[in-house]
Amino acid sequence: MAELKTKPTDASARDFIEGIEGEVRRKDGLVLLKMFARATGQKPRMWGESIVGFGMFHYKSARSSQEGDWPLVGFSPRKQNLTLYVMPYMSAGFPGLRDLLMKLGKHKTSGSCLYINKLSDVNPKALEQLIKKSYQHNKELHKSNLK
């Protein structure tokens, strides 16, 4: 089995974000860093070279022999969009998830990811609530595998 590339590192999340090209993307990243920390009560941790994660759980895939660690929530300020790892799969979502998404503003979803072009496209209060509820939901969902 291939070794997972996305693992927690000791790199500074703030340094990573401050090194991002593009003023809007860098500023959005700094806002998200504060928002995620406030919503989760956790310190940020880099996962691989480009994901900022908060909290951690261990998973084992039911469909394959893959297992590893993953953040409870996180984000990556990618060139094409802000990718937020906050969505429990829609079928296993928490009560009120769809309502929060409707209040959020311009976004896309796929699997467990939420995609935003820039923070000015969304309602910041709805986004922070979504992060907080997703973190709490994922923490409860994976309570026996928290690290």
VOKERO-773505 format. One record per atom (N, C-alpha, C): residue number from 1; residue in one letter; x, y, z. Coordinates in Angstrom, 1 decimal, decimal comma. Example, Ala and Ser with C-alpha at 12.3 -4.5 7.8 and 13.67 -1.06 7.14 Angstrom:
<pts>
<pt 1 "A" <13,2 -5,7 7,8>>
<pt 1 "A" <12,3 -4,5 7,8>>
<pt 1 "A" <13,2 -3,3 7,8>>
<pt 2 "S" <12,8 -2,2 7,1>>
<pt 2 "S" <13,7 -1,1 7,1>>
<pt 2 "S" <12,9 0,0 7,9>>
</pts>
This chain:
<pts>
<pt 1 "M" <0,8 -1,2 0,0>>
<pt 1 "M" <0,0 0,0 0,0>>
<pt 1 "M" <0,9 1,2 0,0>>
<pt 2 "A" <0,5 2,2 -0,8>>
<pt 2 "A" <1,3 3,5 -0,9>>
<pt 2 "A" <1,1 4,3 0,4>>
<pt 3 "E" <2,2 4,9 0,8>>
<pt 3 "E" <2,2 5,8 2,0>>
<pt 3 "E" <1,4 7,1 1,7>>
<pt 4 "L" <0,6 7,5 2,7>>
<pt 4 "L" <-0,2 8,7 2,5>>
<pt 4 "L" <0,7 9,9 2,5>>
<pt 5 "K" <0,5 10,8 1,6>>
<pt 5 "K" <1,3 12,1 1,5>>
<pt 5 "K" <0,8 13,2 2,4>>
<pt 6 "T" <-0,5 13,2 2,7>>
<pt 6 "T" <-1,1 14,2 3,5>>
<pt 6 "T" <-1,0 13,8 5,0>>
<pt 7 "K" <0,0 14,3 5,7>>
<pt 7 "K" <0,2 13,9 7,1>>
<pt 7 "K" <0,5 15,2 7,9>>
<pt 8 "P" <0,2 15,2 9,2>>
<pt 8 "P" <0,5 16,4 9,9>>
<pt 8 "P" <2,0 16,7 10,0>>
<pt 9 "T" <2,3 18,0 9,9>>
<pt 9 "T" <3,7 18,4 9,9>>
<pt 9 "T" <3,9 19,4 11,0>>
<pt 10 "D" <5,2 19,8 11,3>>
<pt 10 "D" <5,5 20,9 12,2>>
<pt 10 "D" <5,6 22,3 11,6>>
<pt 11 "A" <5,3 22,4 10,3>>
<pt 11 "A" <5,4 23,6 9,6>>
<pt 11 "A" <4,4 24,6 10,2>>
<pt 12 "S" <4,7 25,9 10,1>>
<pt 12 "S" <3,8 27,0 10,6>>
<pt 12 "S" <2,7 27,3 9,6>>
<pt 13 "A" <1,4 27,1 10,1>>
<pt 13 "A" <0,3 27,5 9,2>>
<pt 13 "A" <0,3 28,9 8,9>>
<pt 14 "R" <0,6 29,8 9,8>>
<pt 14 "R" <0,7 31,2 9,5>>
<pt 14 "R" <1,7 31,6 8,5>>
<pt 15 "D" <2,9 31,0 8,6>>
<pt 15 "D" <4,0 31,2 7,6>>
<pt 15 "D" <3,5 30,7 6,2>>
<pt 16 "F" <2,9 29,6 6,2>>
<pt 16 "F" <2,4 29,1 4,9>>
<pt 16 "F" <1,4 30,1 4,3>>
<pt 17 "I" <0,5 30,6 5,1>>
<pt 17 "I" <-0,6 31,5 4,5>>
<pt 17 "I" <0,1 32,8 4,1>>
<pt 18 "E" <1,0 33,3 4,9>>
<pt 18 "E" <1,7 34,6 4,6>>
<pt 18 "E" <2,5 34,5 3,3>>
<pt 19 "G" <2,9 33,2 2,9>>
<pt 19 "G" <3,7 33,0 1,7>>
<pt 19 "G" <2,8 32,8 0,5>>
<pt 20 "I" <1,5 32,9 0,6>>
<pt 20 "I" <0,6 32,7 -0,6>>
<pt 20 "I" <0,7 33,9 -1,5>>
<pt 21 "E" <0,8 33,6 -2,8>>
<pt 21 "E" <0,8 34,7 -3,8>>
<pt 21 "E" <-0,7 35,2 -3,9>>
<pt 22 "G" <-0,8 36,4 -4,2>>
<pt 22 "G" <-2,1 37,0 -4,4>>
<pt 22 "G" <-2,7 37,6 -3,1>>
<pt 23 "E" <-2,8 38,9 -3,0>>
<pt 23 "E" <-3,2 39,5 -1,8>>
<pt 23 "E" <-4,6 39,1 -1,3>>
<pt 24 "V" <-5,6 38,9 -2,2>>
<pt 24 "V" <-6,9 38,5 -1,7>>
<pt 24 "V" <-6,9 37,1 -1,1>>
<pt 25 "R" <-6,2 36,2 -1,8>>
<pt 25 "R" <-6,1 34,8 -1,3>>
<pt 25 "R" <-5,4 34,8 0,0>>
<pt 26 "R" <-4,3 35,5 0,1>>
<pt 26 "R" <-3,5 35,6 1,4>>
<pt 26 "R" <-4,4 36,1 2,5>>
<pt 27 "K" <-5,1 37,2 2,3>>
<pt 27 "K" <-5,9 37,9 3,3>>
<pt 27 "K" <-7,1 36,9 3,7>>
<pt 28 "D" <-7,7 36,3 2,7>>
<pt 28 "D" <-8,8 35,3 3,0>>
<pt 28 "D" <-8,2 34,2 3,8>>
<pt 29 "G" <-7,0 33,7 3,5>>
<pt 29 "G" <-6,4 32,6 4,3>>
<pt 29 "G" <-6,2 33,0 5,8>>
<pt 30 "L" <-5,8 34,2 6,0>>
<pt 30 "L" <-5,5 34,7 7,4>>
<pt 30 "L" <-6,9 34,8 8,1>>
<pt 31 "V" <-7,9 35,3 7,4>>
<pt 31 "V" <-9,2 35,4 8,1>>
<pt 31 "V" <-9,7 34,0 8,4>>
<pt 32 "L" <-9,6 33,0 7,5>>
<pt 32 "L" <-10,0 31,7 7,8>>
<pt 32 "L" <-9,2 31,1 8,9>>
<pt 33 "L" <-7,9 31,3 9,0>>
<pt 33 "L" <-7,1 30,8 10,1>>
<pt 33 "L" <-7,7 31,2 11,4>>
<pt 34 "K" <-8,1 32,5 11,6>>
<pt 34 "K" <-8,7 33,0 12,8>>
<pt 34 "K" <-10,1 32,4 13,0>>
<pt 35 "M" <-10,8 32,4 11,9>>
<pt 35 "M" <-12,2 31,9 12,0>>
<pt 35 "M" <-12,2 30,4 12,5>>
<pt 36 "F" <-11,4 29,6 11,9>>
<pt 36 "F" <-11,4 28,1 12,2>>
<pt 36 "F" <-10,9 28,0 13,7>>
<pt 37 "A" <-9,9 28,7 14,1>>
<pt 37 "A" <-9,4 28,6 15,5>>
<pt 37 "A" <-10,5 29,0 16,5>>
<pt 38 "R" <-11,2 30,1 16,2>>
<pt 38 "R" <-12,3 30,5 17,0>>
<pt 38 "R" <-13,4 29,5 17,1>>
<pt 39 "A" <-13,8 29,0 15,9>>
<pt 39 "A" <-14,9 28,0 15,9>>
<pt 39 "A" <-14,6 26,7 16,5>>
<pt 40 "T" <-13,3 26,3 16,5>>
<pt 40 "T" <-13,0 24,9 17,0>>
<pt 40 "T" <-12,3 25,0 18,3>>
<pt 41 "G" <-11,7 26,1 18,7>>
<pt 41 "G" <-10,9 26,1 20,0>>
<pt 41 "G" <-9,6 25,4 19,8>>
<pt 42 "Q" <-9,2 25,0 18,6>>
<pt 42 "Q" <-8,0 24,3 18,4>>
<pt 42 "Q" <-6,9 25,2 17,7>>
<pt 43 "K" <-5,7 24,8 17,9>>
<pt 43 "K" <-4,6 25,4 17,2>>
<pt 43 "K" <-4,5 24,8 15,8>>
<pt 44 "P" <-4,0 25,6 14,8>>
<pt 44 "P" <-3,9 25,1 13,5>>
<pt 44 "P" <-2,7 24,2 13,3>>
<pt 45 "R" <-2,8 23,3 12,4>>
<pt 45 "R" <-1,6 22,4 12,1>>
<pt 45 "R" <-1,6 22,1 10,6>>
<pt 46 "M" <-0,4 22,2 10,1>>
<pt 46 "M" <-0,3 22,0 8,6>>
<pt 46 "M" <-0,4 20,5 8,4>>
<pt 47 "W" <-1,1 20,1 7,3>>
<pt 47 "W" <-1,2 18,8 6,8>>
<pt 47 "W" <-0,6 18,8 5,4>>
<pt 48 "G" <0,5 18,1 5,2>>
<pt 48 "G" <1,2 18,1 4,0>>
<pt 48 "G" <1,6 19,5 3,7>>
<pt 49 "E" <1,7 19,9 2,5>>
<pt 49 "E" <2,2 21,3 2,1>>
<pt 49 "E" <1,2 22,4 2,0>>
<pt 50 "S" <-0,1 22,0 2,0>>
<pt 50 "S" <-1,1 23,0 1,7>>
<pt 50 "S" <-2,4 23,0 2,4>>
<pt 51 "I" <-2,6 22,1 3,4>>
<pt 51 "I" <-3,8 22,0 4,1>>
<pt 51 "I" <-3,6 22,4 5,6>>
<pt 52 "V" <-4,5 23,3 6,1>>
<pt 52 "V" <-4,4 23,8 7,5>>
<pt 52 "V" <-5,6 23,0 8,2>>
<pt 53 "G" <-5,2 22,2 9,1>>
<pt 53 "G" <-6,2 21,4 9,8>>
<pt 53 "G" <-6,4 21,7 11,3>>
<pt 54 "F" <-7,5 21,3 11,8>>
<pt 54 "F" <-7,9 21,6 13,2>>
<pt 54 "F" <-8,4 20,3 13,8>>
<pt 55 "G" <-7,8 19,8 14,9>>
<pt 55 "G" <-8,3 18,5 15,5>>
<pt 55 "G" <-7,8 17,4 14,6>>
<pt 56 "M" <-7,9 16,2 15,1>>
<pt 56 "M" <-7,5 15,0 14,3>>
<pt 56 "M" <-8,2 13,8 14,8>>
<pt 57 "F" <-8,5 12,9 13,8>>
<pt 57 "F" <-9,0 11,6 14,1>>
<pt 57 "F" <-8,3 10,5 13,2>>
<pt 58 "H" <-8,4 9,3 13,7>>
<pt 58 "H" <-7,8 8,2 12,9>>
<pt 58 "H" <-9,0 7,5 12,2>>
<pt 59 "Y" <-8,8 7,2 10,9>>
<pt 59 "Y" <-9,8 6,5 10,1>>
<pt 59 "Y" <-9,3 5,2 9,5>>
<pt 60 "K" <-10,2 4,3 9,3>>
<pt 60 "K" <-9,9 3,1 8,5>>
<pt 60 "K" <-11,0 3,0 7,5>>
<pt 61 "S" <-10,6 2,9 6,2>>
<pt 61 "S" <-11,6 2,8 5,1>>
<pt 61 "S" <-12,3 1,4 5,1>>
<pt 62 "A" <-13,6 1,4 5,0>>
<pt 62 "A" <-14,3 0,2 4,9>>
<pt 62 "A" <-14,2 -0,5 3,6>>
<pt 63 "R" <-13,9 0,3 2,6>>
<pt 63 "R" <-13,8 -0,2 1,2>>
<pt 63 "R" <-12,4 -0,6 0,7>>
<pt 64 "S" <-11,4 -0,2 1,5>>
<pt 64 "S" <-10,0 -0,5 1,1>>
<pt 64 "S" <-9,2 -0,8 2,4>>
<pt 65 "S" <-8,0 -1,0 2,2>>
<pt 65 "S" <-7,1 -1,3 3,4>>
<pt 65 "S" <-6,5 0,0 3,9>>
<pt 66 "Q" <-6,9 1,1 3,3>>
<pt 66 "Q" <-6,3 2,4 3,7>>
<pt 66 "Q" <-6,7 2,9 5,0>>
<pt 67 "E" <-5,8 3,4 5,8>>
<pt 67 "E" <-6,1 4,1 7,1>>
<pt 67 "E" <-5,1 5,1 7,3>>
<pt 68 "G" <-5,4 6,1 8,2>>
<pt 68 "G" <-4,5 7,2 8,5>>
<pt 68 "G" <-5,2 8,2 9,4>>
<pt 69 "D" <-4,6 9,3 9,5>>
<pt 69 "D" <-5,1 10,4 10,3>>
<pt 69 "D" <-5,6 11,5 9,4>>
<pt 70 "W" <-6,6 12,3 9,9>>
<pt 70 "W" <-7,1 13,4 9,1>>
<pt 70 "W" <-7,7 14,4 10,0>>
<pt 71 "P" <-7,6 15,7 9,7>>
<pt 71 "P" <-8,2 16,7 10,5>>
<pt 71 "P" <-9,7 16,7 10,6>>
<pt 72 "L" <-10,2 17,1 11,7>>
<pt 72 "L" <-11,7 17,1 11,9>>
<pt 72 "L" <-12,3 18,1 10,9>>
<pt 73 "V" <-11,6 19,3 10,8>>
<pt 73 "V" <-12,0 20,3 9,8>>
<pt 73 "V" <-10,7 20,9 9,3>>
<pt 74 "G" <-10,7 21,6 8,2>>
<pt 74 "G" <-9,6 22,3 7,7>>
<pt 74 "G" <-9,9 23,0 6,4>>
<pt 75 "F" <-8,8 23,7 5,9>>
<pt 75 "F" <-9,0 24,4 4,6>>
<pt 75 "F" <-7,6 24,5 3,9>>
<pt 76 "S" <-7,8 24,8 2,6>>
<pt 76 "S" <-6,6 25,1 1,8>>
<pt 76 "S" <-6,9 26,2 0,9>>
<pt 77 "P" <-6,1 27,3 1,0>>
<pt 77 "P" <-6,3 28,5 0,1>>
<pt 77 "P" <-5,6 28,2 -1,3>>
<pt 78 "R" <-6,3 27,4 -2,1>>
<pt 78 "R" <-5,7 27,0 -3,4>>
<pt 78 "R" <-5,9 28,2 -4,4>>
<pt 79 "K" <-5,1 28,1 -5,5>>
<pt 79 "K" <-5,1 29,1 -6,5>>
<pt 79 "K" <-6,5 29,3 -7,1>>
<pt 80 "Q" <-7,2 28,2 -7,4>>
<pt 80 "Q" <-8,5 28,4 -8,1>>
<pt 80 "Q" <-9,6 28,7 -7,1>>
<pt 81 "N" <-9,5 28,3 -5,8>>
<pt 81 "N" <-10,6 28,6 -4,9>>
<pt 81 "N" <-10,1 28,3 -3,5>>
<pt 82 "L" <-10,9 28,7 -2,5>>
<pt 82 "L" <-10,7 28,3 -1,1>>
<pt 82 "L" <-11,4 26,9 -0,9>>
<pt 83 "T" <-10,7 25,9 -0,6>>
<pt 83 "T" <-11,2 24,6 -0,4>>
<pt 83 "T" <-11,3 24,4 1,1>>
<pt 84 "L" <-12,6 24,1 1,6>>
<pt 84 "L" <-12,8 23,9 3,0>>
<pt 84 "L" <-13,2 22,5 3,3>>
<pt 85 "Y" <-12,5 21,8 4,1>>
<pt 85 "Y" <-12,8 20,4 4,5>>
<pt 85 "Y" <-13,7 20,5 5,8>>
<pt 86 "V" <-15,0 20,9 5,6>>
<pt 86 "V" <-15,9 21,0 6,7>>
<pt 86 "V" <-17,2 20,3 6,6>>
<pt 87 "M" <-17,4 19,7 5,4>>
<pt 87 "M" <-18,7 19,1 5,1>>
<pt 87 "M" <-18,7 17,6 5,5>>
<pt 88 "P" <-19,6 17,3 6,5>>
<pt 88 "P" <-19,8 15,9 6,6>>
<pt 88 "P" <-20,6 15,5 5,3>>
<pt 89 "Y" <-20,5 14,3 4,8>>
<pt 89 "Y" <-21,2 14,0 3,6>>
<pt 89 "Y" <-22,7 14,3 3,8>>
<pt 90 "M" <-23,3 14,9 2,8>>
<pt 90 "M" <-24,6 15,4 2,9>>
<pt 90 "M" <-25,6 14,4 3,5>>
<pt 91 "S" <-25,4 13,1 3,2>>
<pt 91 "S" <-26,3 12,1 3,7>>
<pt 91 "S" <-26,1 11,9 5,2>>
<pt 92 "A" <-25,0 12,3 5,7>>
<pt 92 "A" <-24,7 12,1 7,1>>
<pt 92 "A" <-24,5 13,4 7,8>>
<pt 93 "G" <-25,1 14,5 7,2>>
<pt 93 "G" <-24,9 15,8 7,8>>
<pt 93 "G" <-25,6 16,0 9,1>>
<pt 94 "F" <-25,3 17,1 9,7>>
<pt 94 "F" <-26,0 17,5 11,0>>
<pt 94 "F" <-27,3 18,2 10,7>>
<pt 95 "P" <-28,2 18,3 11,7>>
<pt 95 "P" <-29,4 19,0 11,5>>
<pt 95 "P" <-29,1 20,5 11,3>>
<pt 96 "G" <-29,7 21,1 10,3>>
<pt 96 "G" <-29,5 22,5 9,9>>
<pt 96 "G" <-28,4 22,7 8,9>>
<pt 97 "L" <-27,8 21,7 8,4>>
<pt 97 "L" <-26,7 21,8 7,4>>
<pt 97 "L" <-27,2 22,5 6,1>>
<pt 98 "R" <-28,3 22,0 5,6>>
<pt 98 "R" <-28,9 22,5 4,4>>
<pt 98 "R" <-29,3 24,0 4,5>>
<pt 99 "D" <-29,8 24,4 5,7>>
<pt 99 "D" <-30,2 25,7 5,9>>
<pt 99 "D" <-29,0 26,7 6,0>>
<pt 100 "L" <-27,9 26,2 6,6>>
<pt 100 "L" <-26,7 27,0 6,7>>
<pt 100 "L" <-26,1 27,2 5,3>>
<pt 101 "L" <-26,2 26,1 4,5>>
<pt 101 "L" <-25,7 26,3 3,1>>
<pt 101 "L" <-26,5 27,3 2,3>>
<pt 102 "M" <-27,8 27,3 2,5>>
<pt 102 "M" <-28,7 28,2 1,8>>
<pt 102 "M" <-28,4 29,7 2,2>>
<pt 103 "K" <-27,9 29,9 3,5>>
<pt 103 "K" <-27,6 31,2 4,0>>
<pt 103 "K" <-26,2 31,6 3,6>>
<pt 104 "L" <-25,4 30,7 3,2>>
<pt 104 "L" <-23,9 30,9 3,0>>
<pt 104 "L" <-23,6 31,9 1,9>>
<pt 105 "G" <-24,3 31,8 0,8>>
<pt 105 "G" <-23,9 32,6 -0,4>>
<pt 105 "G" <-23,3 31,7 -1,5>>
<pt 106 "K" <-22,5 32,3 -2,3>>
<pt 106 "K" <-22,0 31,7 -3,5>>
<pt 106 "K" <-20,9 30,6 -3,1>>
<pt 107 "H" <-21,2 29,3 -3,4>>
<pt 107 "H" <-20,3 28,2 -3,1>>
<pt 107 "H" <-20,7 27,0 -3,9>>
<pt 108 "K" <-19,8 26,0 -3,9>>
<pt 108 "K" <-20,1 24,7 -4,5>>
<pt 108 "K" <-19,7 23,7 -3,5>>
<pt 109 "T" <-20,2 22,5 -3,6>>
<pt 109 "T" <-19,9 21,4 -2,7>>
<pt 109 "T" <-19,6 20,1 -3,6>>
<pt 110 "S" <-18,7 19,3 -3,0>>
<pt 110 "S" <-18,4 18,0 -3,6>>
<pt 110 "S" <-17,9 17,1 -2,6>>
<pt 111 "G" <-18,6 15,9 -2,4>>
<pt 111 "G" <-18,1 15,0 -1,3>>
<pt 111 "G" <-18,2 15,7 0,0>>
<pt 112 "S" <-17,0 15,8 0,7>>
<pt 112 "S" <-16,9 16,5 2,0>>
<pt 112 "S" <-16,3 17,9 1,9>>
<pt 113 "C" <-16,2 18,4 0,7>>
<pt 113 "C" <-15,5 19,7 0,5>>
<pt 113 "C" <-16,5 20,8 0,1>>
<pt 114 "L" <-16,2 22,0 0,6>>
<pt 114 "L" <-16,9 23,2 0,3>>
<pt 114 "L" <-16,0 24,1 -0,5>>
<pt 115 "Y" <-16,4 24,6 -1,6>>
<pt 115 "Y" <-15,5 25,5 -2,4>>
<pt 115 "Y" <-16,1 26,9 -2,5>>
<pt 116 "I" <-15,2 27,9 -2,2>>
<pt 116 "I" <-15,6 29,3 -2,2>>
<pt 116 "I" <-14,5 30,0 -3,1>>
<pt 117 "N" <-15,0 30,9 -4,0>>
<pt 117 "N" <-14,0 31,6 -4,8>>
<pt 117 "N" <-13,2 32,6 -3,9>>
<pt 118 "K" <-14,0 33,4 -3,1>>
<pt 118 "K" <-13,4 34,4 -2,2>>
<pt 118 "K" <-14,3 34,6 -1,0>>
<pt 119 "L" <-13,8 35,0 0,1>>
<pt 119 "L" <-14,7 35,1 1,3>>
<pt 119 "L" <-15,7 36,2 1,1>>
<pt 120 "S" <-15,5 37,2 0,3>>
<pt 120 "S" <-16,5 38,3 0,1>>
<pt 120 "S" <-17,7 37,7 -0,6>>
<pt 121 "D" <-17,7 36,5 -1,2>>
<pt 121 "D" <-18,8 35,9 -1,8>>
<pt 121 "D" <-19,8 35,3 -0,8>>
<pt 122 "V" <-19,4 35,1 0,5>>
<pt 122 "V" <-20,2 34,4 1,4>>
<pt 122 "V" <-20,5 35,2 2,7>>
<pt 123 "N" <-21,5 34,8 3,4>>
<pt 123 "N" <-21,9 35,3 4,7>>
<pt 123 "N" <-21,0 34,8 5,8>>
<pt 124 "P" <-20,1 35,7 6,3>>
<pt 124 "P" <-19,1 35,2 7,3>>
<pt 124 "P" <-19,7 34,5 8,6>>
<pt 125 "K" <-20,9 35,0 9,0>>
<pt 125 "K" <-21,5 34,4 10,2>>
<pt 125 "K" <-22,0 33,0 9,9>>
<pt 126 "A" <-22,6 32,8 8,7>>
<pt 126 "A" <-23,0 31,5 8,3>>
<pt 126 "A" <-21,9 30,6 8,1>>
<pt 127 "L" <-20,8 31,1 7,6>>
<pt 127 "L" <-19,6 30,2 7,4>>
<pt 127 "L" <-19,0 29,8 8,7>>
<pt 128 "E" <-18,8 30,7 9,7>>
<pt 128 "E" <-18,3 30,4 11,0>>
<pt 128 "E" <-19,2 29,4 11,7>>
<pt 129 "Q" <-20,5 29,5 11,6>>
<pt 129 "Q" <-21,4 28,6 12,2>>
<pt 129 "Q" <-21,3 27,2 11,5>>
<pt 130 "L" <-21,1 27,2 10,2>>
<pt 130 "L" <-20,9 25,9 9,5>>
<pt 130 "L" <-19,6 25,2 10,0>>
<pt 131 "I" <-18,6 26,0 10,1>>
<pt 131 "I" <-17,3 25,4 10,6>>
<pt 131 "I" <-17,5 24,8 12,0>>
<pt 132 "K" <-18,1 25,6 12,9>>
<pt 132 "K" <-18,3 25,2 14,3>>
<pt 132 "K" <-19,2 23,9 14,3>>
<pt 133 "K" <-20,3 23,9 13,6>>
<pt 133 "K" <-21,2 22,8 13,7>>
<pt 133 "K" <-20,5 21,5 13,0>>
<pt 134 "S" <-19,8 21,8 12,0>>
<pt 134 "S" <-19,1 20,6 11,3>>
<pt 134 "S" <-18,0 20,0 12,2>>
<pt 135 "Y" <-17,3 20,9 12,9>>
<pt 135 "Y" <-16,3 20,4 13,8>>
<pt 135 "Y" <-16,9 19,6 15,0>>
<pt 136 "Q" <-18,0 20,1 15,5>>
<pt 136 "Q" <-18,7 19,4 16,6>>
<pt 136 "Q" <-19,3 18,1 16,1>>
<pt 137 "H" <-19,9 18,1 14,9>>
<pt 137 "H" <-20,4 16,9 14,4>>
<pt 137 "H" <-19,4 15,9 14,1>>
<pt 138 "N" <-18,3 16,3 13,5>>
<pt 138 "N" <-17,2 15,4 13,2>>
<pt 138 "N" <-16,5 14,8 14,4>>
<pt 139 "K" <-16,4 15,7 15,4>>
<pt 139 "K" <-15,8 15,3 16,7>>
<pt 139 "K" <-16,7 14,2 17,4>>
<pt 140 "E" <-18,0 14,4 17,3>>
<pt 140 "E" <-18,9 13,4 17,9>>
<pt 140 "E" <-18,9 12,1 17,0>>
<pt 141 "L" <-18,9 12,3 15,7>>
<pt 141 "L" <-18,9 11,1 14,8>>
<pt 141 "L" <-17,7 10,2 15,0>>
<pt 142 "H" <-16,6 10,9 15,2>>
<pt 142 "H" <-15,3 10,1 15,3>>
<pt 142 "H" <-14,8 10,1 16,8>>
<pt 143 "K" <-15,6 10,2 17,8>>
<pt 143 "K" <-15,2 10,3 19,2>>
<pt 143 "K" <-14,3 9,2 19,6>>
<pt 144 "S" <-14,5 8,0 19,1>>
<pt 144 "S" <-13,7 6,8 19,5>>
<pt 144 "S" <-12,4 6,8 18,8>>
<pt 145 "N" <-12,2 7,7 17,9>>
<pt 145 "N" <-10,9 7,7 17,1>>
<pt 145 "N" <-10,2 9,0 17,2>>
<pt 146 "L" <-10,5 9,9 18,1>>
<pt 146 "L" <-9,9 11,2 18,2>>
<pt 146 "L" <-8,4 11,0 18,7>>
<pt 147 "K" <-7,6 11,9 18,2>>
<pt 147 "K" <-6,2 11,9 18,7>>
<pt 147 "K" <-5,9 13,2 19,3>>
</pts>
